[in-house]
């Protein structure tokens, strides 16, 4: 496993062990993660558009 893969695995286990996620089933945890990644992706795209100056009205 690469160093990046090991870090992602460790982070995933840390998130799963948190009190907010401990009792949730796998499907619920997965949906939450997918939604969070989508949200953060949108914020990155918004920042990129702003940085490139493509948001002129």
FIKEBA-900583 format. One record per residue: residue in one letter; x, y, z of N, C-alpha, C, O, CB in turn. Coordinates in steps of 0.2 Angstrom, whole numbers, padded with zeros to 4 digits, always signed. Glycine has a CB too. Example, Ala and Ser with C-alpha at 12.3 -4.5 7.8 and 13.67 -1.06 7.14 Angstrom:
# FIKEBA-900583
a+0066-0028+0039+0062-0022+0039+0066-0016+0039+0071-0017+0042+0057-0022+0045 s+0064-0011+0035+0068-0005+0036+0064+0000+0039+0067+0006+0040+0070-0003+0029 
//
This chain:
# FIKEBA-900583
x+0004-0006+0000+0000+0000+0000+0005+0006+0000+0010+0006+0003-0005+0000+0006 x+0003+0011-0004+0006+0017-0004+0005+0021+0002+0001+0020+0006+0004+0022-0010 x+0010+0026+0003+0009+0030+0009+0002+0034+0009-0001+0035+0014+0015+0035+0010 x+0000+0036+0003-0006+0040+0003-0012+0035+0004-0016+0037+0008-0007+0043-0004 x-0012+0029+0002-0017+0024+0003-0017+0023+0011-0023+0022+0013-0015+0018-0001 x-0011+0022+0014-0011+0021+0021-0014+0026+0025-0018+0025+0030-0004+0019+0023 x-0013+0033+0023-0015+0038+0026-0023+0039+0026-0027+0040+0030-0012+0045+0024 x-0025+0037+0020-0033+0037+0018-0036+0032+0023-0041+0033+0025-0034+0036+0011 x-0033+0026+0023-0036+0021+0027-0036+0022+0034-0041+0021+0038-0031+0014+0026 x-0031+0025+0037-0030+0027+0044-0036+0033+0045-0039+0033+0050-0023+0030+0046 x-0036+0038+0041-0041+0043+0041-0048+0040+0041-0053+0042+0045-0041+0048+0036 x-0050+0035+0037-0056+0032+0037-0058+0028+0043-0063+0028+0046-0056+0027+0031 x-0053+0025+0046-0054+0021+0052-0055+0026+0058-0059+0025+0062-0048+0017+0054 x-0052+0032+0058-0053+0037+0063-0060+0040+0063-0063+0041+0068-0047+0042+0062 x-0062+0041+0057-0069+0044+0056-0074+0039+0058-0079+0040+0062-0070+0046+0048 x-0073+0032+0056-0078+0027+0058-0078+0026+0066-0083+0024+0068-0076+0020+0055 x-0073+0027+0069-0072+0026+0076-0075+0032+0080-0076+0031+0086-0065+0025+0078 x-0077+0038+0077-0079+0043+0081-0086+0042+0083-0090+0038+0081-0080+0050+0076 x-0088+0045+0089-0094+0044+0092-0100+0045+0087-0105+0042+0088-0095+0048+0098 x-0099+0050+0083-0105+0052+0078-0106+0046+0073-0112+0046+0071-0103+0058+0075 x-0101+0042+0072-0102+0037+0066-0102+0030+0069-0104+0025+0065-0096+0038+0062 x-0100+0029+0075-0099+0022+0078-0105+0018+0077-0104+0012+0075-0097+0023+0085 x-0111+0020+0078-0117+0016+0078-0121+0016+0071-0126+0013+0070-0122+0018+0083 x-0118+0020+0066-0121+0020+0059-0119+0014+0055-0113+0012+0056-0119+0027+0056 x-0124+0012+0051-0122+0007+0046-0118+0009+0041-0117+0015+0040-0128+0003+0044 x-0115+0005+0037-0110+0006+0032-0113+0011+0026-0110+0015+0024-0107+0000+0029 x-0119+0009+0024-0122+0013+0019-0123+0020+0021-0122+0025+0017-0129+0010+0017 x-0125+0021+0027-0126+0028+0030-0120+0032+0030-0119+0038+0028-0129+0028+0037 x-0114+0029+0033-0108+0032+0033-0105+0033+0026-0102+0039+0025-0103+0027+0036 x-0106+0029+0021-0104+0030+0014-0108+0036+0011-0105+0040+0008-0105+0024+0010 x-0114+0036+0012-0118+0042+0009-0116+0048+0012-0115+0053+0008-0126+0041+0010 x-0114+0049+0018-0112+0055+0022-0105+0057+0019-0104+0063+0018-0111+0054+0029 x-0101+0052+0018-0094+0054+0015-0095+0056+0008-0092+0061+0006-0090+0048+0015 x-0099+0053+0004-0100+0055-0003-0103+0062-0004-0101+0066-0008-0105+0050-0007 x-0108+0063+0001-0111+0070+0001-0106+0075+0003-0105+0081+0000-0117+0070+0006 x-0101+0074+0008-0096+0078+0010-0091+0080+0004-0089+0085+0003-0093+0076+0016 x-0089+0074+0001-0084+0075-0005-0087+0080-0010-0084+0084-0013-0082+0068-0008 x-0094+0078-0012-0097+0083-0017-0097+0090-0015-0096+0094-0019-0104+0080-0018 x-0099+0091-0008-0099+0098-0006-0093+0101-0006-0092+0107-0009-0102+0098+0002 x-0087+0098-0004-0081+0101-0004-0078+0102-0011-0075+0107-0013-0076+0096-0001 x-0080+0097-0016-0078+0098-0023-0082+0105-0026-0078+0108-0029-0081+0092-0027 x-0088+0106-0024-0091+0112-0026-0088+0118-0024-0087+0123-0027-0098+0112-0024 x-0085+0118-0018-0082+0124-0015-0075+0125-0018-0073+0131-0020-0081+0123-0007 x-0072+0119-0020-0065+0120-0024-0067+0123-0031-0063+0128-0033-0062+0113-0024 x-0072+0121-0034-0074+0123-0041-0075+0131-0040-0073+0135-0044-0079+0119-0044 x-0079+0133-0035-0081+0140-0034-0075+0144-0033-0074+0149-0036-0086+0140-0028 x-0070+0142-0029-0064+0145-0028-0060+0146-0034-0057+0151-0036-0060+0142-0022 x-0060+0140-0038-0056+0140-0044-0059+0146-0049-0055+0149-0052-0056+0133-0047 x-0065+0146-0050-0069+0150-0054-0067+0157-0052-0066+0162-0056-0076+0149-0054 x-0067+0159-0046-0066+0165-0043-0058+0167-0044-0057+0173-0046-0067+0166-0036 x-0054+0162-0043-0047+0164-0044-0045+0165-0052-0041+0169-0053-0043+0158-0042 x-0049+0162-0056-0047+0163-0063-0051+0169-0066-0050+0171-0072-0049+0157-0067 x-0056+0172-0062-0059+0178-0064-0065+0176-0069-0067+0180-0073-0054+0182-0068 x-0067+0170-0069-0073+0168-0074-0080+0169-0071-0085+0167-0074-0072+0161-0075 x-0080+0173-0065-0087+0174-0062-0089+0181-0063-0093+0183-0059-0087+0172-0055 x-0087+0184-0068-0089+0191-0069-0096+0191-0071-0099+0187-0075-0085+0194-0075 x-0100+0196-0068-0107+0197-0070-0108+0202-0075-0114+0204-0077-0111+0197-0064 
//
